């Protein structure tokens, strides 16, 4: 038996394998070895991805620059700040502009009167606004339809019964719904403001059909909507001077709210998130510095007992 063990030992069949060091352990990982062996390939893929992204951005900018419309300049909106809320007095005035001017042609089928409560109107004021419209409801117990005053759950009425009637009344052009118009147009509220205040006489060489007007901010320059905002075209309830720029600013703010009714809530949530993350960062640093550092830097030493 002893002779057999000596022969195995001579063949090194019973020799203990040396312990793996850290670098050898890392090399055992298939993902790590693949990354180490393909660094050039990964770098090339990153460079290609960055180049394609830069090319797409450049193409987008060139397409915008070659368009036939003037791009709306950025306006100093009060709600553009990281923590800035919408001007709720401006929203209320913008609703007045929409109600007295824009609602003659444009619908807002996704906005209900209840949405005004707590934003620009009190519940009683919003209910009074809703009661000014007449809604066809029914059928009743006899199977007949009837007219009733509006209520908070009703949506803003459409000026036309259908799209065909809207086109017939506007020389074939269909007035778009304004519920989400700010989000649907490039430039947002800047585009709306510039469009409403940008009407000019057509320059030489520009031919407009009957019922069209020249506006450099509209694609193609020819727009079927006539200029609707002038100085003192309406009177504000709060006495604000109704200049053309003020009217355009207020209705653009109102349309910004209808497109993003969660605007203020989103920014309030951002403040809470930053506060919570800041608190967690301080706690994490404290635990790392005063708790985990002692565990991480400790040494465990085995001291065998003396025989």
C-alpha positions in Angstrom: 0.0 0.0 0.0 2.8 2.4 0.9 4.6 1.6 -2.3 1.4 2.3 -4.3 1.0 5.7 -2.7 4.6 6.6 -3.4 4.1 5.8 -7.1 0.9 8.0 -7.2 2.9 10.8 -5.6 5.7 10.4 -8.1 3.1 10.8 -10.9 1.9 13.9 -9.1 -1.7 12.6 -9.1 -2.1 13.5 -5.4 -0.4 16.9 -5.6 -2.7 19.8 -4.4 -3.5 22.4 -7.0 -2.3 25.9 -6.2 -4.8 28.5 -5.2 -6.1 30.8 -7.9 -5.1 34.4 -7.6 -7.5 37.4 -8.4 -6.4 37.8 -12.0 -6.9 34.1 -12.7 -10.3 34.1 -11.2 -11.3 37.1 -13.4 -10.1 35.3 -16.5 -12.5 32.4 -15.7 -15.4 34.7 -16.4 -16.6 34.2 -20.0 -18.0 37.8 -20.3 -14.8 39.3 -18.9 -12.6 37.3 -21.2 -14.7 38.2 -24.2 -14.5 41.9 -23.4 -10.7 41.7 -22.9 -10.3 39.9 -26.2 -12.6 42.2 -28.2 -11.8 45.7 -27.0 -11.0 46.9 -30.5 -14.4 45.6 -31.7 -16.3 47.3 -28.9 -14.5 50.5 -29.6 -15.3 50.3 -33.3 -19.0 49.6 -32.5 -19.1 52.6 -30.2 -17.5 54.9 -32.8 -19.9 53.7 -35.5 -22.9 54.3 -33.2 -21.7 57.8 -32.3 -21.1 58.6 -36.0 -24.6 57.4 -37.0 -26.1 59.5 -34.2 -24.2 62.6 -35.3 -25.2 62.0 -38.9 -28.9 61.7 -38.0 -28.7 64.9 -36.0 -27.0 66.7 -38.8 -29.6 65.5 -41.3 -32.4 66.7 -39.0 -30.9 70.1 -38.7 -30.4 70.4 -42.5 -34.0 69.4 -43.1 -35.2 72.0 -40.6 -32.9 74.6 -42.2 -34.2 73.8 -45.7 -37.9 74.2 -44.7 -40.1 76.9 -46.2 -41.2 78.2 -42.8 -39.5 80.5 -40.3 -38.6 78.8 -37.1 -40.3 80.3 -34.0 -37.9 82.1 -31.7 -37.7 81.0 -28.0 -39.7 83.2 -25.7 -38.9 83.8 -22.0 -41.8 81.8 -20.6 -42.2 81.9 -16.8 -42.7 78.2 -16.7 -39.5 77.2 -18.4 -37.5 76.9 -15.2 -36.7 73.6 -13.7 -39.0 74.2 -10.8 -41.2 76.9 -12.3 -45.0 76.3 -12.5 -47.5 77.5 -15.1 -49.0 81.0 -14.7 -52.5 80.1 -13.5 -53.7 83.7 -13.9 -52.5 83.4 -17.5 -54.3 80.1 -17.9 -57.5 81.7 -16.8 -57.1 84.6 -19.2 -56.1 82.1 -22.0 -59.4 80.3 -21.4 -61.2 83.6 -21.9 -59.4 84.0 -25.3 -60.2 80.5 -26.4 -63.8 80.9 -25.3 -64.4 84.2 -27.0 -62.2 83.8 -30.1 -60.8 80.4 -30.8 -63.8 78.3 -30.0 -65.7 79.7 -33.0 -63.6 77.3 -35.2 -61.5 75.0 -33.0 -62.7 72.2 -30.7 -61.2 70.9 -27.5 -62.9 67.5 -27.3 -60.5 66.1 -24.7 -60.9 68.9 -22.1 -63.9 68.8 -19.7 -65.1 71.7 -17.5 -64.1 69.7 -14.4 -60.5 70.0 -15.5 -60.7 73.8 -14.8 -61.4 73.2 -11.1 -58.4 74.0 -8.9 -56.4 75.3 -11.9 -58.0 78.4 -13.2 -61.5 78.4 -11.7 -63.2 77.4 -8.5 -65.8 74.6 -8.6 -68.7 77.1 -8.6 -67.1 79.2 -11.4 -66.4 76.1 -13.5 -70.0 74.9 -12.9 -71.3 78.3 -14.1 -69.1 78.0 -17.2 -70.5 74.6 -18.0 -74.1 75.7 -17.5 -73.7 78.2 -20.3 -73.7 75.5 -23.0 -76.6 73.2 -24.0 -76.0 69.5 -24.3 -78.2 67.0 -26.1 -78.8 64.1 -23.8 -80.9 61.0 -23.6 -82.8 59.0 -24.3 -85.2 59.5 -21.4 -87.8 57.0 -20.2 -89.9 57.7 -23.2 -87.0 57.2 -25.6 -86.7 60.8 -26.6 -83.6 63.0 -26.6 -83.7 66.3 -24.8 -81.5 69.4 -24.3 -80.1 70.1 -20.8 -77.6 72.7 -19.4 -74.0 71.6 -19.3 -72.4 70.1 -16.1 -68.8 69.7 -14.9 -68.4 66.3 -16.5 -69.2 67.6 -20.0 -66.4 68.3 -22.5 -66.0 71.6 -24.3 -68.4 71.7 -27.2 -67.3 71.4 -30.8 -68.3 74.3 -33.1 -69.2 71.9 -35.9 -71.2 68.6 -35.9 -68.6 66.8 -38.0 -65.5 67.2 -40.1 -67.3 67.7 -43.3 -69.2 70.7 -41.9 -66.0 72.2 -40.6 -64.3 71.9 -44.0 -67.3 73.4 -45.7 -67.2 76.4 -43.4 -63.5 77.0 -43.8 -62.9 76.7 -47.6 -61.9 73.1 -47.3 -59.5 73.5 -44.4 -60.1 71.5 -41.3 -59.4 73.4 -38.0 -57.5 71.1 -35.8 -58.5 70.2 -32.3 -56.5 72.3 -29.8 -56.5 69.9 -26.8 -52.9 68.7 -27.4 -51.8 71.2 -30.1 -48.7 72.4 -28.2 -47.3 68.9 -27.9 -48.2 68.1 -31.5 -46.3 71.1 -33.0 -42.6 71.5 -33.1 -41.7 74.5 -31.1 -44.6 74.1 -28.7 -45.9 77.3 -27.2 -43.2 79.3 -29.0 -44.8 78.2 -32.3 -48.3 79.0 -31.2 -47.3 82.5 -30.0 -45.3 83.2 -33.2 -48.1 81.9 -35.5 -50.8 84.1 -33.8 -48.6 87.2 -34.0 -46.8 86.6 -37.3 -49.3 87.6 -40.0 -47.8 89.8 -42.7 -48.6 90.9 -46.2 -47.4 88.4 -48.8 -44.1 89.3 -50.3 -43.5 89.6 -54.0 -43.7 86.3 -55.8 -45.9 84.5 -53.2 -49.3 83.6 -54.7 -52.1 83.0 -52.3 -55.4 81.4 -53.2 -58.7 82.9 -52.2 -59.3 82.5 -48.5 -55.5 82.1 -47.7 -53.3 84.4 -45.7 -49.5 84.7 -45.4 -47.8 83.7 -42.2 -44.1 82.9 -42.4 -44.3 80.6 -39.4 -46.8 78.2 -41.1 -45.3 75.5 -43.3 -45.5 76.8 -46.9 -46.5 80.3 -45.7 -50.1 80.0 -46.9 -52.6 79.5 -44.0 -56.4 79.3 -44.2 -56.9 80.8 -40.8 -57.2 84.6 -40.8 -55.6 86.7 -38.2 -57.9 86.6 -35.2 -56.0 88.4 -32.5 -55.8 92.2 -32.4 -55.4 94.8 -29.7 -58.5 95.0 -27.5 -60.3 92.3 -29.5 -61.7 91.1 -26.1 -61.7 92.5 -22.5 -60.2 90.6 -19.7 -62.1 90.2 -16.4 -59.1 91.1 -14.3 -58.4 94.3 -16.3 -55.2 93.2 -17.9 -54.5 95.3 -21.1 -55.6 93.0 -24.0 -52.8 93.7 -26.4 -52.2 91.3 -29.2 -49.0 89.9 -27.7 -50.7 89.5 -24.3 -53.6 87.6 -25.9 -51.3 85.3 -27.7 -49.2 84.7 -24.6 -52.2 83.8 -22.5 -53.8 81.5 -25.0 -50.4 79.8 -25.6 -50.1 79.3 -21.8 -53.6 77.9 -21.7 -52.9 75.5 -24.5 -49.6 74.4 -22.8 -51.7 73.5 -19.8 -54.3 71.5 -21.9 -51.4 69.6 -23.6 -49.6 68.9 -20.3 -52.1 69.1 -17.4 -49.6 67.3 -15.2 -47.0 70.0 -15.7 -47.0 71.4 -12.2 -47.5 68.0 -10.5 -44.4 66.7 -12.4 -42.3 69.5 -11.2 -43.5 69.1 -7.6 -42.6 65.4 -7.8 -39.1 66.4 -9.1 -38.6 68.5 -5.9 -39.6 65.5 -3.8 -37.4 63.1 -5.7 -34.4 65.4 -5.3 -35.1 65.8 -1.6 -35.4 62.0 -1.1 -32.3 61.2 -3.2 -30.3 63.9 -1.2 -31.4 62.4 2.1 -30.5 58.9 0.9 -27.1 60.1 -0.3 -26.3 61.5 3.1 -27.4 58.3 4.8 -25.4 56.2 2.4 -22.3 58.2 3.0 -22.7 58.0 6.7 -23.1 54.2 6.6 -20.2 53.8 4.2 -17.9 56.1 6.2 -18.7 55.1 9.8 -20.2 51.6 9.5 -19.1 49.7 6.4 -15.5 51.0 6.4 -14.8 49.2 9.7 -16.0 45.9 8.2 -14.3 46.4 4.9 -10.9 47.2 6.4 -10.8 44.6 9.2 -8.4 41.7 9.1 -9.2 38.1 10.1 -6.1 36.3 11.4 -6.0 32.6 12.4 -3.8 32.0 15.3 -3.4 28.2 16.0 -3.4 27.1 19.5 0.0 26.1 20.9 0.2 22.4 21.7 
